[in-house]
């Protein structure tokens, strides 16, 4: 079996305690920010639950059950994710799960299910899963892997135990990246670590795709917007190729820091915006983040353009000189 990531250790110790006390729940939400390898954690737990000769609550990696898990053909394990070309998990997939859970295990004493990402279930799928959770089958562990548990219906959350995967600290991120032949300079690492919420896999993807420089440019674009400059049509074209989730998290963080600095010092913010304007900008960013993270399809260009128009309208009256956002 694959070794656990260093930032998984605390959550895994909690799992071991539950197994020691024979208090494993029938349904577990594995939660945390994007980029913590939560699905790998769920897969490791499934392997452990199905292993025929576990060693101190660790899958042996050698038995027939472990070999089937490695091959992806274990009859007592089911993985459910969005079907190809779809963003959502549909009700028919959950119905198949319910049919499978009615059967007895073939090889192991347990049956395991991973639903990833669980917040991709549409309403009908969630309702179908709820019926299964209300009358859970014996010796079955259903794991819902989620980047955003707030998107799961509260009726489902109330019937599951939540296990939060802690974010990596900056040293864990540095060591993991180094093991993958990546050594960003300290300033970039600190910024990427903050942007991703301490998610090493997400940091790695951003470095591989050159995302930091793209985000730097987008920050400069935003600076132009609040100055009432820049071509919205052209900027929207440039932004559509970015990871909008990360971009708006960056903007949210910057504006939040501006508001905090204003409240603490009582001085006018360096952006040149008044506090009331900053709060309105923050509300606009937050609303856009909600749209991006929803399951609804949206026109990316129109969403960006609408956001930019709103920012220009909010910031059209400023009282002090501007500074470059990228310097913050």
C-alpha contacts under 8 A as a table, 3 or more apart, distances in Angstrom:
res1	aa1	res2	aa2	distance
1	X	44	X	7.25
1	X	47	X	7.94
1	X	59	X	6.70
1	X	60	X	7.24
1	X	61	X	5.13
1	X	66	X	7.91
1	X	70	X	7.90
2	X	44	X	7.47
4	X	8	X	6.15
4	X	9	X	7.10
4	X	41	X	7.17
4	X	44	X	7.91
5	X	8	X	5.26
5	X	9	X	7.15
6	X	9	X	5.73
6	X	168	X	7.88
6	X	172	X	7.02
7	X	10	X	7.08
7	X	165	X	7.59
7	X	166	X	6.36
7	X	167	X	6.57
7	X	168	X	5.21
7	X	169	X	7.96
7	X	172	X	7.28
8	X	11	X	5.56
8	X	12	X	6.09
8	X	41	X	7.39
8	X	165	X	6.39
8	X	166	X	7.10
9	X	12	X	5.00
9	X	13	X	6.13
10	X	13	X	5.20
10	X	14	X	6.54
10	X	165	X	7.97
10	X	166	X	7.64
11	X	14	X	5.10
11	X	15	X	6.45
11	X	163	X	6.94
11	X	164	X	7.01
11	X	165	X	6.00
11	X	166	X	7.51
12	X	15	X	4.91
12	X	16	X	6.26
13	X	16	X	5.04
13	X	17	X	6.29
14	X	17	X	5.11
14	X	18	X	6.38
15	X	18	X	5.11
15	X	19	X	6.25
15	X	24	X	7.83
16	X	19	X	5.01
16	X	20	X	6.01
16	X	57	X	6.41
17	X	20	X	5.02
17	X	21	X	6.18
18	X	21	X	5.17
18	X	22	X	5.86
18	X	23	X	4.90
18	X	24	X	5.38
19	X	22	X	4.77
19	X	23	X	6.13
19	X	24	X	5.95
19	X	57	X	7.43
20	X	23	X	7.77
25	X	28	X	6.60
25	X	141	X	7.04
25	X	160	X	7.58
25	X	161	X	6.81
26	X	136	X	6.67
26	X	137	X	8.00
26	X	138	X	7.90
26	X	139	X	7.52
26	X	140	X	5.91
26	X	141	X	4.78
26	X	142	X	6.22
26	X	160	X	7.58
27	X	133	X	7.45
27	X	141	X	5.57
27	X	142	X	4.60
27	X	143	X	5.83
27	X	144	X	7.63
27	X	159	X	7.33
27	X	160	X	4.90
27	X	161	X	6.40
28	X	141	X	7.40
28	X	142	X	6.22
28	X	143	X	4.83
28	X	144	X	6.16
28	X	160	X	5.25
28	X	161	X	4.88
28	X	162	X	5.71
28	X	163	X	6.85
29	X	143	X	5.78
29	X	144	X	4.64
29	X	145	X	5.92
29	X	146	X	7.07
29	X	157	X	7.70
29	X	160	X	6.26
29	X	161	X	6.03
29	X	162	X	4.54
29	X	163	X	5.94
30	X	38	X	6.71
30	X	42	X	7.41
30	X	143	X	6.79
30	X	144	X	5.99
30	X	145	X	4.80
30	X	146	X	6.25
30	X	162	X	6.11
30	X	163	X	4.99
30	X	164	X	5.96
30	X	165	X	6.93
31	X	38	X	7.31
31	X	145	X	6.15
31	X	146	X	5.12
31	X	147	X	5.96
31	X	148	X	7.30
31	X	149	X	6.78
31	X	162	X	6.93
31	X	163	X	6.11
31	X	164	X	4.75
31	X	165	X	5.94
32	X	36	X	7.06
32	X	38	X	7.37
32	X	146	X	6.95
32	X	147	X	5.48
32	X	148	X	7.47
32	X	164	X	5.71
32	X	165	X	5.19
32	X	166	X	6.75
32	X	167	X	7.32
33	X	36	X	6.59
33	X	147	X	5.17
33	X	148	X	7.46
33	X	167	X	7.35
33	X	196	X	7.81
33	X	197	X	6.85
33	X	199	X	7.01
34	X	37	X	7.89
34	X	147	X	5.55
34	X	196	X	7.65
34	X	199	X	6.73
34	X	202	X	6.88
35	X	38	X	7.78
35	X	196	X	7.84
35	X	199	X	4.80
35	X	200	X	6.26
35	X	201	X	4.64
35	X	202	X	4.54
35	X	203	X	7.79
36	X	165	X	7.42
36	X	167	X	6.89
36	X	168	X	7.92
36	X	199	X	5.29
36	X	200	X	6.68
36	X	201	X	6.29
36	X	202	X	7.75
37	X	40	X	5.25
37	X	41	X	6.52
37	X	201	X	7.23
38	X	41	X	4.97
38	X	42	X	6.31
38	X	145	X	6.62
38	X	165	X	7.17
39	X	42	X	4.98
39	X	43	X	6.13
39	X	116	X	7.10
39	X	145	X	6.37
40	X	43	X	4.97
40	X	44	X	6.13
41	X	44	X	5.10
41	X	45	X	6.26
42	X	45	X	5.05
42	X	46	X	6.12
42	X	114	X	6.93
42	X	143	X	6.83
42	X	145	X	7.54
43	X	46	X	5.02
43	X	47	X	6.16
43	X	114	X	7.64
44	X	47	X	5.11
44	X	48	X	6.24
44	X	59	X	7.71
45	X	48	X	5.02
45	X	49	X	6.18
46	X	49	X	5.13
46	X	50	X	6.20
46	X	77	X	7.64
46	X	112	X	5.87
46	X	113	X	7.72
47	X	50	X	5.23
47	X	51	X	5.84
47	X	59	X	5.81
47	X	65	X	7.99
47	X	66	X	6.39
47	X	69	X	6.61
48	X	51	X	5.17
48	X	54	X	6.53
48	X	57	X	6.42
48	X	58	X	5.42
48	X	59	X	4.28
48	X	60	X	7.91
49	X	59	X	7.71
49	X	110	X	6.45
49	X	112	X	7.63
50	X	59	X	7.98
50	X	65	X	6.46
50	X	66	X	7.52
50	X	76	X	7.84
50	X	108	X	5.31
50	X	109	X	6.87
50	X	110	X	5.90
50	X	111	X	7.11
50	X	112	X	7.66
51	X	54	X	5.59
51	X	59	X	5.44
51	X	60	X	6.83
51	X	61	X	7.93
51	X	63	X	7.00
51	X	65	X	5.61
51	X	66	X	5.84
51	X	108	X	7.03
52	X	63	X	6.36
52	X	64	X	7.60
52	X	65	X	6.36
52	X	66	X	7.91
52	X	108	X	6.56
53	X	59	X	7.36
53	X	60	X	6.43
53	X	63	X	7.02
54	X	57	X	5.57
54	X	58	X	5.27
54	X	59	X	4.83
54	X	60	X	5.34
55	X	58	X	5.08
55	X	59	X	6.53
55	X	60	X	6.23
59	X	66	X	7.10
60	X	63	X	6.74
60	X	66	X	7.09
61	X	66	X	5.03
61	X	67	X	6.73
62	X	66	X	5.92
62	X	67	X	6.33
63	X	66	X	5.28
63	X	67	X	6.25
64	X	67	X	5.14
64	X	68	X	6.26
65	X	68	X	5.16
65	X	69	X	6.30
65	X	74	X	6.93
65	X	107	X	7.08
65	X	108	X	7.14
66	X	69	X	5.00
66	X	70	X	6.20
67	X	70	X	5.07
67	X	71	X	6.23
68	X	71	X	5.00
68	X	72	X	6.05
68	X	73	X	5.25
68	X	74	X	4.79
69	X	72	X	4.93
69	X	73	X	6.15
69	X	74	X	5.27
69	X	77	X	7.95
70	X	73	X	7.83
71	X	74	X	7.68
74	X	77	X	5.50
75	X	78	X	7.69
75	X	105	X	7.91
75	X	106	X	6.54
75	X	107	X	7.62
76	X	105	X	5.77
76	X	106	X	6.27
76	X	107	X	7.01
76	X	108	X	7.04
76	X	110	X	7.29
76	X	111	X	4.84
76	X	112	X	6.41
77	X	111	X	5.87
77	X	112	X	4.84
77	X	113	X	5.73
78	X	97	X	7.73
78	X	112	X	6.46
78	X	113	X	4.77
78	X	114	X	6.40
79	X	113	X	5.83
79	X	114	X	4.85
79	X	115	X	6.10
79	X	116	X	7.69
80	X	89	X	7.68
80	X	93	X	7.17
80	X	113	X	7.60
80	X	114	X	6.14
80	X	115	X	4.76
80	X	116	X	6.31
81	X	88	X	7.92
81	X	89	X	6.07
81	X	115	X	6.02
81	X	116	X	5.18
81	X	117	X	6.46
81	X	118	X	7.97
82	X	86	X	5.75
82	X	87	X	5.71
82	X	88	X	5.09
82	X	89	X	4.67
82	X	90	X	7.60
82	X	116	X	7.99
82	X	117	X	7.97
82	X	120	X	7.27
83	X	86	X	5.38
83	X	87	X	7.55
83	X	88	X	7.49
83	X	89	X	7.00
86	X	89	X	7.86
87	X	120	X	6.79
87	X	295	X	7.46
88	X	120	X	4.75
88	X	121	X	5.53
88	X	122	X	6.13
88	X	295	X	7.36
89	X	93	X	6.92
89	X	120	X	5.58
89	X	121	X	4.38
89	X	122	X	6.13
89	X	125	X	6.82
90	X	93	X	5.62
90	X	94	X	7.00
90	X	121	X	6.28
90	X	122	X	6.07
90	X	124	X	7.24
90	X	125	X	5.37
91	X	94	X	5.21
91	X	95	X	6.22
91	X	121	X	7.95
91	X	122	X	7.39
91	X	124	X	5.43
91	X	125	X	3.84
91	X	126	X	7.61
91	X	128	X	6.66
92	X	95	X	4.96
92	X	96	X	6.25
92	X	125	X	7.47
93	X	96	X	5.21
93	X	97	X	6.42
93	X	125	X	7.69
94	X	97	X	4.84
94	X	98	X	6.27
94	X	125	X	5.99
94	X	128	X	6.44
94	X	129	X	6.25
95	X	98	X	5.01
95	X	99	X	6.33
95	X	128	X	6.92
96	X	99	X	5.08
96	X	100	X	6.21
97	X	100	X	5.08
97	X	101	X	6.11
98	X	101	X	5.14
98	X	102	X	6.46
98	X	129	X	7.99
98	X	132	X	6.75
99	X	102	X	5.40
99	X	103	X	7.36
100	X	103	X	5.62
101	X	104	X	7.45
101	X	111	X	7.77
101	X	137	X	6.75
101	X	140	X	7.79
102	X	137	X	7.28
105	X	108	X	6.03
105	X	109	X	6.33
105	X	110	X	6.39
105	X	111	X	6.08
108	X	111	X	7.20
109	X	139	X	6.95
110	X	139	X	4.89
110	X	140	X	5.59
110	X	141	X	7.48
111	X	139	X	6.39
111	X	140	X	4.70
111	X	141	X	6.36
112	X	140	X	5.72
112	X	141	X	4.86
112	X	142	X	5.88
112	X	143	X	7.68
113	X	140	X	7.87
113	X	141	X	6.31
113	X	142	X	4.68
113	X	143	X	5.92
114	X	142	X	6.14
114	X	143	X	4.80
114	X	144	X	6.05
114	X	145	X	7.20
115	X	118	X	5.30
115	X	142	X	7.66
115	X	143	X	6.16
115	X	144	X	4.91
115	X	145	X	6.14
116	X	119	X	7.85
116	X	120	X	7.72
116	X	144	X	6.30
116	X	145	X	5.04
116	X	146	X	6.86
117	X	120	X	5.56
117	X	121	X	7.87
117	X	144	X	7.18
117	X	145	X	5.42
117	X	146	X	5.36
117	X	147	X	7.42
118	X	121	X	5.88
118	X	144	X	5.22
118	X	145	X	5.52
118	X	146	X	5.42
118	X	152	X	7.43
119	X	146	X	6.03
119	X	147	X	7.72
119	X	148	X	6.83
119	X	149	X	6.96
119	X	151	X	5.64
119	X	152	X	5.50
120	X	295	X	6.85
121	X	124	X	7.90
121	X	125	X	5.56
121	X	126	X	5.85
122	X	125	X	5.30
122	X	126	X	6.19
123	X	126	X	5.12
123	X	127	X	6.21
124	X	127	X	5.10
124	X	128	X	6.18
125	X	128	X	5.07
125	X	129	X	6.17
126	X	129	X	5.11
126	X	130	X	6.09
126	X	153	X	7.51
126	X	156	X	7.66
127	X	130	X	5.00
127	X	131	X	6.63
128	X	131	X	5.44
128	X	132	X	6.88
129	X	132	X	5.14
129	X	133	X	6.28
130	X	133	X	5.00
130	X	134	X	6.13
130	X	155	X	7.31
130	X	156	X	5.97
131	X	134	X	5.15
131	X	135	X	6.73
132	X	135	X	5.41
132	X	136	X	5.60
132	X	137	X	7.85
133	X	136	X	4.97
133	X	156	X	7.63
133	X	159	X	6.58
134	X	159	X	7.43
136	X	140	X	7.61
137	X	140	X	6.00
146	X	149	X	5.79
148	X	151	X	5.81
148	X	152	X	7.65
149	X	152	X	5.29
149	X	157	X	7.92
150	X	153	X	7.55
152	X	156	X	6.78
152	X	157	X	6.70
153	X	156	X	5.43
153	X	157	X	6.45
154	X	157	X	4.86
154	X	158	X	5.93
155	X	158	X	5.33
155	X	159	X	6.71
156	X	159	X	5.32
156	X	160	X	6.59
157	X	160	X	5.30
157	X	161	X	7.52
157	X	162	X	7.82
158	X	161	X	7.73
167	X	197	X	6.79
167	X	198	X	5.05
167	X	199	X	6.02
168	X	171	X	7.86
168	X	172	X	5.68
168	X	173	X	6.08
168	X	198	X	5.10
168	X	199	X	6.19
168	X	200	X	7.04
169	X	172	X	5.36
169	X	173	X	6.34
169	X	198	X	6.25
170	X	173	X	4.99
170	X	174	X	6.08
170	X	190	X	7.45
170	X	193	X	6.72
170	X	198	X	6.91
171	X	174	X	4.94
171	X	175	X	6.12
172	X	175	X	5.19
172	X	176	X	6.05
173	X	176	X	5.21
173	X	177	X	6.04
173	X	193	X	7.74
173	X	198	X	7.28
173	X	199	X	7.42
173	X	200	X	5.15
174	X	177	X	5.27
174	X	178	X	6.06
174	X	183	X	7.48
174	X	189	X	7.76
175	X	178	X	5.02
175	X	179	X	6.22
176	X	179	X	5.12
176	X	180	X	6.58
176	X	200	X	7.10
177	X	180	X	5.03
177	X	181	X	6.44
177	X	182	X	5.03
177	X	183	X	6.62
177	X	200	X	7.09
177	X	204	X	6.92
178	X	181	X	4.97
178	X	182	X	4.97
178	X	183	X	5.69
179	X	182	X	7.35
182	X	204	X	7.85
184	X	188	X	6.17
184	X	189	X	5.82
185	X	188	X	5.50
185	X	189	X	6.16
186	X	189	X	5.04
186	X	190	X	6.08
187	X	190	X	5.22
187	X	191	X	6.25
188	X	191	X	5.13
188	X	192	X	5.98
188	X	212	X	7.98
189	X	192	X	5.09
189	X	193	X	5.82
190	X	193	X	5.13
190	X	194	X	6.23
191	X	194	X	5.16
191	X	195	X	6.11
192	X	195	X	4.99
192	X	196	X	6.08
192	X	203	X	6.07
192	X	212	X	7.71
193	X	196	X	5.45
193	X	197	X	5.98
193	X	198	X	4.78
193	X	199	X	6.81
193	X	200	X	7.62
193	X	203	X	6.90
194	X	197	X	5.16
194	X	198	X	6.26
195	X	198	X	7.72
195	X	246	X	6.97
195	X	249	X	6.89
195	X	250	X	6.21
196	X	199	X	5.47
196	X	202	X	6.53
196	X	203	X	6.77
196	X	246	X	7.43
199	X	202	X	5.47
199	X	203	X	6.33
200	X	203	X	4.96
200	X	204	X	6.18
201	X	204	X	5.05
201	X	205	X	6.35
202	X	205	X	5.09
202	X	206	X	6.22
203	X	206	X	5.10
203	X	207	X	6.25
204	X	207	X	5.20
204	X	208	X	6.18
205	X	208	X	5.08
205	X	209	X	6.19
206	X	209	X	5.24
206	X	210	X	5.96
206	X	211	X	4.82
206	X	212	X	6.66
207	X	210	X	5.14
207	X	211	X	6.25
207	X	212	X	7.02
208	X	211	X	7.72
210	X	213	X	6.13
210	X	214	X	6.84
211	X	214	X	5.05
211	X	215	X	6.06
211	X	242	X	7.74
212	X	215	X	5.07
212	X	216	X	6.12
213	X	216	X	4.85
213	X	217	X	6.23
214	X	217	X	5.15
214	X	218	X	6.24
214	X	242	X	7.26
215	X	218	X	4.89
215	X	219	X	6.08
215	X	242	X	7.79
215	X	247	X	6.33
216	X	219	X	5.03
216	X	220	X	6.41
216	X	326	X	6.20
217	X	220	X	5.03
217	X	221	X	6.22
218	X	221	X	4.82
218	X	222	X	6.17
218	X	239	X	7.08
218	X	247	X	7.64
219	X	222	X	5.04
219	X	223	X	6.28
219	X	251	X	7.57
219	X	325	X	5.95
219	X	326	X	5.64
220	X	223	X	4.97
220	X	224	X	6.41
220	X	324	X	6.73
220	X	325	X	6.06
220	X	326	X	5.88
221	X	224	X	5.07
221	X	225	X	6.37
221	X	230	X	7.29
221	X	235	X	7.17
222	X	225	X	4.92
222	X	226	X	6.42
222	X	325	X	7.43
223	X	226	X	5.45
223	X	227	X	6.44
223	X	323	X	7.75
223	X	324	X	5.99
223	X	325	X	5.38
223	X	326	X	7.98
224	X	227	X	5.03
224	X	228	X	6.34
224	X	229	X	4.96
224	X	230	X	5.73
225	X	228	X	5.01
225	X	229	X	5.36
225	X	230	X	6.12
225	X	308	X	7.21
225	X	311	X	7.04
225	X	312	X	6.09
226	X	229	X	7.39
226	X	311	X	6.80
226	X	312	X	6.18
226	X	315	X	5.59
226	X	316	X	7.51
227	X	315	X	7.57
227	X	316	X	7.83
227	X	322	X	7.05
228	X	312	X	6.04
228	X	315	X	7.50
228	X	316	X	6.53
230	X	235	X	7.32
231	X	234	X	5.40
231	X	235	X	6.03
232	X	235	X	5.07
232	X	236	X	5.94
232	X	305	X	6.48
232	X	308	X	6.61
232	X	309	X	7.52
233	X	236	X	5.30
233	X	237	X	6.43
233	X	305	X	6.95
234	X	237	X	5.12
234	X	238	X	6.40
235	X	238	X	5.01
235	X	239	X	6.15
236	X	239	X	5.07
236	X	240	X	6.16
236	X	301	X	5.99
236	X	304	X	5.68
236	X	305	X	5.80
237	X	240	X	5.52
237	X	241	X	7.76
237	X	301	X	6.84
238	X	241	X	6.45
238	X	242	X	7.82
239	X	242	X	5.37
239	X	244	X	7.77
239	X	304	X	7.52
240	X	244	X	7.70
240	X	300	X	6.37
240	X	301	X	6.23
240	X	304	X	7.59
242	X	247	X	7.31
243	X	246	X	5.59
243	X	247	X	6.20
244	X	247	X	4.87
244	X	248	X	5.98
244	X	292	X	7.44
245	X	248	X	5.52
245	X	249	X	6.18
245	X	289	X	6.72
245	X	292	X	6.80
245	X	293	X	7.57
246	X	249	X	5.01
246	X	250	X	6.18
247	X	250	X	5.14
247	X	251	X	6.38
248	X	251	X	4.88
248	X	252	X	5.89
248	X	285	X	6.52
248	X	288	X	7.84
248	X	289	X	6.51
249	X	252	X	4.96
249	X	253	X	6.08
249	X	289	X	7.76
250	X	253	X	5.12
250	X	254	X	6.23
251	X	254	X	5.12
251	X	255	X	6.16
251	X	285	X	7.34
252	X	255	X	5.35
252	X	256	X	6.01
252	X	282	X	6.32
252	X	285	X	6.26
252	X	286	X	7.21
253	X	256	X	5.10
253	X	257	X	6.15
254	X	257	X	5.13
254	X	258	X	6.31
254	X	328	X	7.54
255	X	258	X	4.94
255	X	259	X	6.27
255	X	278	X	6.63
255	X	281	X	7.63
255	X	282	X	6.31
256	X	259	X	5.12
256	X	260	X	6.12
256	X	282	X	7.22
257	X	260	X	5.02
257	X	261	X	6.02
258	X	261	X	5.20
258	X	262	X	6.21
258	X	269	X	5.99
258	X	270	X	7.43
258	X	271	X	7.57
258	X	278	X	7.69
259	X	262	X	5.07
259	X	263	X	6.24
259	X	269	X	7.45
259	X	275	X	6.60
259	X	278	X	6.66
259	X	279	X	7.47
260	X	263	X	5.15
260	X	264	X	6.12
261	X	264	X	5.19
261	X	265	X	5.92
261	X	266	X	7.69
261	X	267	X	7.86
261	X	269	X	7.12
262	X	265	X	5.45
262	X	266	X	5.09
262	X	267	X	5.51
262	X	268	X	6.23
262	X	269	X	5.68
262	X	275	X	7.22
263	X	266	X	5.39
263	X	267	X	7.90
268	X	272	X	7.06
268	X	273	X	7.66
268	X	274	X	6.88
268	X	275	X	7.85
269	X	272	X	5.80
269	X	273	X	6.39
269	X	274	X	7.06
269	X	275	X	7.55
270	X	273	X	7.65
270	X	321	X	7.80
270	X	322	X	6.62
270	X	323	X	6.28
271	X	321	X	7.50
271	X	322	X	5.23
271	X	323	X	5.88
271	X	324	X	7.98
271	X	325	X	7.51
272	X	318	X	5.98
272	X	319	X	6.07
272	X	320	X	4.56
272	X	321	X	5.39
272	X	322	X	5.14
272	X	323	X	7.68
273	X	277	X	5.97
273	X	278	X	6.31
273	X	315	X	6.93
273	X	318	X	5.46
273	X	319	X	6.72
273	X	320	X	7.27
274	X	277	X	5.23
274	X	278	X	6.34
274	X	318	X	7.06
274	X	319	X	7.28
275	X	278	X	5.01
275	X	279	X	6.31
276	X	279	X	5.23
276	X	280	X	6.39
277	X	280	X	5.07
277	X	281	X	6.14
277	X	314	X	6.31
277	X	315	X	6.58
278	X	281	X	5.00
278	X	282	X	6.08
279	X	282	X	5.00
279	X	283	X	6.18
280	X	283	X	5.03
280	X	284	X	6.23
280	X	314	X	7.07
281	X	284	X	5.05
281	X	285	X	6.24
281	X	311	X	6.44
281	X	314	X	6.96
282	X	285	X	5.08
282	X	286	X	6.10
283	X	286	X	5.09
283	X	287	X	6.12
284	X	287	X	5.19
284	X	288	X	6.26
284	X	307	X	7.22
284	X	310	X	7.51
284	X	311	X	7.72
285	X	288	X	5.11
285	X	289	X	6.22
285	X	307	X	7.81
286	X	289	X	5.07
286	X	290	X	6.38
287	X	290	X	5.18
287	X	291	X	6.49
288	X	291	X	5.08
288	X	292	X	6.23
288	X	303	X	7.82
288	X	307	X	7.27
289	X	292	X	5.06
289	X	293	X	6.14
290	X	293	X	5.23
290	X	294	X	6.09
291	X	294	X	5.26
291	X	296	X	7.68
298	X	303	X	7.25
299	X	302	X	5.41
299	X	303	X	6.10
300	X	303	X	5.15
300	X	304	X	6.26
301	X	304	X	5.24
301	X	305	X	6.09
302	X	305	X	5.01
302	X	306	X	5.95
303	X	306	X	5.23
303	X	307	X	6.22
304	X	307	X	5.09
304	X	308	X	6.19
305	X	308	X	5.09
305	X	309	X	6.12
306	X	309	X	5.18
306	X	310	X	6.20
307	X	310	X	5.15
307	X	311	X	6.28
308	X	311	X	5.05
308	X	312	X	6.23
309	X	312	X	5.18
309	X	313	X	6.23
310	X	313	X	5.10
310	X	314	X	6.14
311	X	314	X	5.09
311	X	315	X	6.03
312	X	315	X	5.27
312	X	316	X	5.73
313	X	316	X	5.38
314	X	317	X	7.64
315	X	318	X	6.41
323	X	327	X	7.82
324	X	327	X	5.70
324	X	328	X	7.57
325	X	328	X	5.58
